[in-house]
Amino acid sequence: MSDHYVPIEAAQQPKGRKMLRDGDSTRSHRHLTLAVVVTSYNYRDFVIEAVEGALSQTRAPTQVIVVDDGSTDGSAELLKDRYSSDLRVTLVFAPNGGQLHGLQRGMALVDADIVCFLDSDDRWKPNYFDKIAALYEQRPDVDFVFSDMHHFGQQDRMVGLGDKAIDFGFTALTTYASTVWYGAPTSAVSMRVDWARRVLDVPDAFRPLWKTSPDNLLVYGASVLGARKYYLPTGSVDYRIHGSNAWLSNRSVVQSYRTLLKTRSLIAYYAQEAGLDDSCVSMELCKLEYRTKPKPPWVETERYIRLVMTRRVWPPWRKWERALSIFVRGLRSFL
């Protein structure tokens, strides 16, 4: 991993795609359509910059849906003045219900192949869609793509998993067993639309629990339900650090405990939806999930070795044998 980076901290087949058999390398050459869902609450100073960044993509989105979540700072009036006659933009004004509800409202209007999410205080460089759309079109088996980010405002640094792309394959078992975060904050996440609908189809009771952090549903839900994930460093996502979100890096022990407890409950919900329980975390499934990663980073190899070593099997040497095979494959990939 480059020193320029620091780590990020966490179906149905979509329309127009053929069902792929295991090992099928068929590529789809169809020109995929992209939609954007922008959620905004009291970010009058930033929201226009976010929307303009979406509209200025060199590969134009077919939809830009802006959901104002009951703002009281004049955001709604500003959006109406700017975009009420712009046919490229769909404006949604709703009572305050939190960002998760905003994403659900926006998704109800999406009619595209790929959906990209954007917080109204962030922005994209014009080439973002070119990069992620090319990947989705070349890899019809990939369901979820997340990017690195440039923190700006009160910080100035790149945040990500390095400057090389990583095909993470499937991540259900490590997410379920170890709460591993395979993703990024909302503005650096995109998904095939049918996957996004499935992940966001949660009970209404989830809305107050995840009012300000729906990226947890996007990331954990997609992993546990079985989406194939891919990290694509684009250098095209600008994530603004300012007074309203700077607290995220200064959480107390109590806040961290409550967040982890809530996260485990969230993963348990998706696991139940997927029919996943402890019996599924077998050595054989661990091996198979690990093998869906063409060239796993070393940290992934370590995760699966630890996962295998926690299994209770007889005779015990079997898990050592399995861990050794994972170690050897990981070493070959690393070298």
C-alpha positions in Angstrom: 0.0 0.0 0.0 1.3 3.4 -0.9 2.2 5.8 1.9 0.0 8.3 0.2 -3.0 6.4 1.4 -4.5 5.6 4.8 -7.1 2.8 5.3 -10.8 3.4 5.0 -12.6 2.6 8.2 -16.0 -0.1 6.4 -30.1 -11.1 -5.5 -31.6 -10.6 -8.2 -29.8 -10.2 -11.5 -30.1 -6.5 -12.7 -31.9 -5.8 -15.9 -30.0 -6.3 -19.0 -27.5 -8.8 -17.6 -27.3 -12.5 -18.4 -27.2 -14.9 -15.5 -23.6 -16.0 -15.2 -22.6 -19.5 -14.3 -19.6 -20.1 -12.0 -16.4 -19.4 -13.9 -18.2 -17.8 -16.8 -16.1 -14.9 -18.1 -18.6 -13.6 -20.6 -18.5 -9.8 -20.8 -21.4 -7.5 -21.4 -20.9 -4.8 -24.0 -24.2 -3.1 -23.3 -23.9 0.6 -22.6 -25.1 0.8 -19.0 -27.1 3.8 -17.7 -26.2 5.5 -14.4 -28.4 7.4 -11.9 -27.4 9.6 -9.0 -29.2 9.9 -5.7 -28.1 13.1 -3.8 -29.4 13.4 -0.2 -29.3 16.8 1.4 -30.2 18.2 4.8 -29.3 21.8 5.7 -26.2 21.9 3.4 -27.2 25.0 1.5 -23.6 26.1 1.2 -22.6 22.9 -0.5 -25.5 21.2 -2.3 -25.2 23.1 -5.6 -21.6 22.2 -5.9 -22.5 18.5 -5.4 -25.3 18.6 -8.0 -23.2 20.4 -10.5 -20.5 17.8 -10.1 -23.0 15.1 -11.0 -24.3 17.0 -14.0 -20.8 17.8 -15.2 -19.7 14.1 -15.6 -18.2 13.5 -19.0 -20.3 10.4 -19.1 -23.7 11.9 -18.4 -26.1 10.3 -15.9 -29.6 9.5 -17.1 -31.0 10.7 -13.8 -29.9 13.1 -11.1 -32.4 12.8 -8.2 -32.0 15.3 -5.3 -33.8 14.5 -2.1 -34.1 17.4 0.3 -34.8 16.0 3.7 -36.8 18.8 5.2 -34.0 21.4 5.2 -34.7 24.6 7.2 -31.7 26.7 5.9 -33.1 27.7 2.5 -31.7 24.7 0.7 -35.1 23.8 -0.8 -35.7 27.3 -2.2 -32.2 27.4 -3.7 -32.7 24.0 -5.4 -36.0 25.1 -6.8 -34.6 28.3 -8.1 -31.7 26.5 -9.7 -33.2 23.3 -11.0 -37.0 23.5 -11.2 -36.8 23.9 -15.0 -33.8 21.7 -15.5 -35.1 18.4 -17.1 -31.9 16.6 -16.0 -32.7 17.0 -12.4 -35.6 15.5 -10.3 -36.2 17.3 -7.1 -37.9 15.6 -4.1 -38.9 17.6 -1.0 -40.0 15.6 2.0 -40.4 16.0 5.7 -37.2 15.3 7.7 -36.8 11.5 8.1 -33.0 11.0 8.0 -30.6 10.1 5.2 -31.6 6.5 5.1 -35.2 7.5 4.3 -33.9 10.0 1.8 -32.0 7.2 0.0 -35.1 5.0 0.0 -37.2 7.9 -1.5 -34.6 8.5 -4.2 -34.3 4.8 -5.1 -38.0 4.6 -5.6 -37.5 6.9 -8.6 -34.4 5.3 -10.1 -34.7 3.8 -13.6 -31.1 2.9 -14.6 -28.6 0.0 -14.4 -26.2 1.5 -11.9 -26.9 3.9 -9.0 -24.3 6.2 -7.4 -24.9 7.9 -4.1 -23.7 11.4 -3.2 -23.9 13.3 0.0 -24.6 17.0 -0.6 -21.5 18.2 1.0 -19.2 16.1 -1.2 -18.4 16.3 -4.9 -17.0 14.3 -7.8 -14.5 15.1 -10.5 -15.9 14.9 -14.1 -14.2 11.6 -14.9 -15.7 9.5 -12.1 -18.5 7.9 -14.1 -16.2 7.1 -17.0 -14.1 5.0 -14.7 -16.7 3.1 -12.8 -19.0 2.6 -15.8 -16.1 1.0 -17.7 -15.6 -1.5 -14.9 -19.2 -2.4 -14.7 -19.4 -3.0 -18.4 -16.3 -5.0 -18.6 -17.2 -7.1 -15.5 -20.9 -8.0 -15.5 -20.2 -10.2 -12.4 -19.2 -7.2 -10.3 -22.2 -5.8 -8.3 -20.6 -3.2 -5.9 -17.8 -0.8 -6.6 -16.2 1.5 -4.1 -13.5 4.1 -4.6 -10.8 5.9 -2.7 -11.5 9.5 -1.5 -9.7 12.8 -1.2 -10.5 14.4 2.1 -10.6 18.2 1.8 -11.7 21.1 3.8 -10.4 20.6 7.4 -8.1 17.8 6.1 -6.0 17.2 3.0 -5.2 13.5 2.4 -6.1 10.5 0.3 -8.1 7.8 2.0 -8.4 4.3 0.5 -6.9 0.9 0.2 -4.0 2.0 -2.0 -3.6 2.9 -5.7 -4.2 -0.6 -7.2 -7.6 -2.1 -7.9 -8.7 -5.0 -5.8 -11.3 -7.6 -6.8 -12.6 -8.7 -3.4 -14.9 -11.4 -4.8 -17.5 -12.4 -2.2 -17.2 -11.2 1.4 -20.3 -12.7 3.2 -18.4 -14.9 5.6 -15.8 -12.5 6.8 -18.4 -9.8 7.2 -20.7 -12.0 9.1 -18.1 -13.5 11.4 -15.7 -10.6 11.8 -17.7 -7.4 10.9 -15.2 -6.5 8.2 -16.0 -3.3 6.3 -15.6 -3.8 2.6 -16.6 -0.4 1.3 -16.5 3.4 1.7 -18.7 6.3 2.8 -21.8 6.9 0.7 -20.3 9.3 -1.9 -17.6 6.7 -2.9 -20.1 3.8 -3.3 -22.0 2.6 -6.4 -24.1 -0.5 -7.0 -26.1 -2.3 -9.6 -29.7 -1.0 -9.0 -31.4 -4.3 -8.1 -28.7 -4.8 -5.4 -29.3 -1.3 -4.0 -33.1 -1.9 -3.9 -32.5 -5.2 -2.1 -30.1 -3.7 0.5 -32.3 -0.7 1.2 -35.5 -2.8 1.5 -35.5 -2.8 5.3 -38.2 -2.3 8.0 -39.2 1.3 8.8 -37.8 0.8 12.3 -34.3 1.0 10.8 -34.7 4.6 9.8 -34.1 6.2 13.2 -31.3 3.7 14.0 -29.4 4.5 10.9 -30.7 8.0 10.3 -27.2 9.5 9.6 -25.2 6.5 8.5 -27.0 4.5 5.8 -23.6 3.7 4.3 -23.5 0.9 6.8 -26.5 -0.7 5.2 -25.0 -0.3 1.8 -21.7 -1.8 2.8 -22.7 -4.5 5.2 -25.9 -5.4 3.5 -24.3 -6.0 0.1 -21.6 -8.1 1.6 -23.8 -10.4 3.7 -26.5 -10.8 1.0 -23.8 -11.9 -1.5 -22.8 -9.1 -3.8 -19.4 -9.3 -5.5 -17.3 -6.3 -4.5 -14.5 -4.4 -6.2 -12.2 -1.6 -5.0 -11.4 0.9 -7.8 -9.1 3.8 -6.9 -10.4 6.6 -9.1 -9.0 9.7 -7.4 -12.3 11.3 -8.4 -14.3 11.5 -5.1 -13.8 14.6 -2.9 -15.1 14.0 0.7 -15.5 17.2 2.6 -14.4 17.4 6.2 -16.1 20.2 8.1 -17.6 21.0 11.5 -20.7 18.9 10.9 -18.9 15.6 10.2 -15.5 16.0 11.8 -16.7 14.3 15.0 -16.5 11.0 13.2 -12.8 10.7 13.9 -13.2 11.6 17.6 -15.7 9.0 18.9 -15.6 8.0 22.5 -15.4 4.4 23.8 -19.1 4.4 24.6 -20.0 5.6 21.1 -17.8 3.0 19.6 -19.3 0.3 21.7 -22.9 1.3 20.8 -22.0 1.6 17.1 -20.4 -1.9 17.1 -23.4 -3.4 18.9 -25.8 -1.8 16.5 -23.7 -3.0 13.6 -23.7 -6.6 14.8 -27.5 -6.4 15.0 -27.6 -5.0 11.4 -25.4 -7.8 10.1 -27.6 -10.4 12.0 -30.7 -9.0 10.2 -29.1 -9.3 6.7 -27.8 -12.8 7.7 -31.3 -13.9 8.5 -32.5 -12.5 5.2 -29.8 -14.5 3.4 -30.3 -17.7 5.5 -26.8 -17.4 6.8 -25.9 -18.6 10.3 -22.8 -20.0 12.2 -23.2 -23.4 10.5 -22.4 -21.7 7.2 -19.0 -20.5 8.3 -17.4 -23.9 7.5 -13.9 -24.5 6.4 -15.1 -25.5 3.0 -17.1 -22.3 2.5 -14.3 -20.2 3.8 -11.9 -21.8 1.3 -14.3 -21.3 -1.6 -15.1 -17.6 -0.6 -11.3 -16.9 -0.4 -10.8 -18.4 -3.8 -13.3 -15.9 -5.4 -10.5 -13.3 -4.9 -8.2 -13.5 -7.9 -5.3 -11.7 -6.2 -6.2 -11.0 -2.6 -4.2 -8.5 -0.6 -2.2 -10.0 2.3 -4.7 -8.7 4.9 -7.4 -10.8 3.3 -5.2 -13.9 3.5 -4.7 -13.2 7.2 -8.5 -12.8 7.8 -9.3 -16.1 6.2 -6.6 -17.9 8.1 -7.9 -16.6 11.4 -11.5 -17.5 10.3 -10.5 -21.1 9.5 -8.5 -21.4 12.8 -11.6 -20.5 14.8 -13.5 -23.4 13.4 -14.1 -26.5 15.6 -13.3 -29.6 13.6 -12.1 -33.1 14.2 -9.4 -34.0 13.8 -7.9 -30.6 14.6 -5.1 -30.9 12.1 -7.6 -30.4 9.3 -7.9 -26.7 10.1 -4.1 -26.4 10.1 -4.1 -28.0 6.7 -6.7 -25.6 5.4 -5.0 -22.6 6.9 -1.7 -23.7 5.3 -3.3 -24.0 1.9 -4.8 -20.4 2.2 -1.4 -19.2 3.4 0.4 -20.7 0.4 -2.1 -19.3 -2.1 -1.9 -15.9 -0.5 1.9 -15.9 -0.5 1.8 -16.7 -4.2 -0.6 -13.8 -4.9 1.5 -11.5 -2.7 4.7 -12.4 -4.5 
